Amino acid sequence: MHMARCAVTGLAALISTAFLPAAASAAQCGNSAGGFSAWVAEFKREAAGSGISPSVLDQALANVSYNRATIRADRGQKSFKLSLEQFMQKRGGQAIISRGRKMRAQNAALFDSIEQHYGVPAGPLIAIWGMETGFGSFMGKEHTLSAVSTLAYDCRRSAYFTDQLYAALQLVERGDLSPTARGAAHGEIGQTQFLPLNVLKFGVDGDGNGHIDMVRSRADALASTANFLRGHGWQPGGGYQPGEVNYAAIQGWNAASVYQQAIAIIGAEIDGD
């Protein structure tokens, strides 16, 4: 999930105050690798002062490093400048539609259950699943906590990603994120690419095993995605094409208009609308 789609007003207020400092971060941000180690040390002191267990901090941050691949990705997101036709071709829209129809049939009970609970049909969920990770086949290779820590340190959006880092620490503490987890370049997690704050706000234990595993459980990932859309105003039974009631919820997923249109187009083809 690209970070632009994840900005939610007042998210910090939804996170336990025991885990968020009064200010986003007093540690000195930087724009090169040089100050990263000192920033991590200062962040750990601040986080411990905010009530985070030192053992969780040690476990989560022991192996973080400045991630240059994350910075490169953050500075050069070019695919959203394509036309809709170019974007669909680049993302393999027709292949997602073809395989998505099969995935819908193979997981009919799961998608029926999700629609009953959240009002979201299979099509847009499968479109997101396919475009984000090829139905869970590639979820990214970057060390998640290093990616989030790097962006929290980086001056461009330090406050935003510092909140994401605090959320990631909560996920580590409750056993829903491994300190060794790998994912996308901005710290997105799992089969539909949630940033840590969105896992906290919208994550669902879809398979009922007591954890929210966005990586290994398609039930968790897809139910969480439906819950995200519902949380952004999805109305059961409503249309989701441009101009229809649920298109705004799709816009909440990603700020890029080509991405929004692709979800609507692919979803409708899969749903048969």
Secondary structure, DSSP 8 states (H G I E B T S, - for coil): --GGGG--TTHHHHS-GGGS-SSS--S--BSSGGGHHHHHHHHHHHHHHTT--HHHHHHHHTT----HHHHHHHH---GGGS-HHHHHHHHTHHHHHHHHHHHHHHTHHHHHHHHHHH---HHHHHHHHHHHHTTTT----EEHHHHHHHHHHBGGGHHHHHHHHHHHHHHHHTTSS-TT-EE-TT--BTTTTB-HHHHHHH---TT-SSS--TTT-HHHHHHHHHHHHHHTT--TT---STTSTTHHHHHHH-S-HHHHHHHHHHHHHHHT-
